[in-house]
Amino acid sequence: MEILRAAGVFAVRDGEPNQYREHVRSAALSVGTYCIPVGGKDGQHPHVEDEVYMVVRGRATLRTRDGDHEVGPGSVVFVPAGEHHQFDDVSEDLSIVVVFAPPEGAR
């Protein structure tokens, strides 16, 4: 077993752009943090991996093919591979733990 302490990115400072940092990678999954400041734009495209988002802090709207979903601290969202999705209307700095399975970029 390996115990890791996440280095650095759990929030963005005023005026900084979005940040993604990977913290853990194995053959089966990868885990990182994704932060979007208030008013920031989420420029991601659909991934070829399944994703789980766990909102640590902040508020936004997650737009998916199923509609718009308000997310905030404690929200957990599953996004299947290939599904279009985007965080929008970020009203409080957003800090999210992201789990990719298999690891991001592995397929």
C-alpha positions, 0 to 999 in steps of 0.5 A: 500500500502507498499513502500519498499526500496530495501536493498543492492543487485543491484551490485556485488563487484569484486570477489563476486559470483552471488547473488539473494535477494528477496525484495517483496513477495505477494500471486500473485508474488515475486520481487528480484534482481539477480546479476552476475559479469563479467565472472560469470556463471548462474547456474539456472534451469527452474522455475515453475513460469513465470518470467520477467527480467528487466536489470538495468545494465550490458550486457550478452547473454540470451540463450533460446530455441528461440536462443541467445538474447543480453541484456543490460540496459533497456532490458525486457524479459519474460520467461514462466514457465518451459523454459530453459534459462541462462545468458551467456557471461557476459561482464559487471557486470549484475544487474537484477530485477526479477519478479516471478508470482506466487511467486518463490517456490509457486507452 
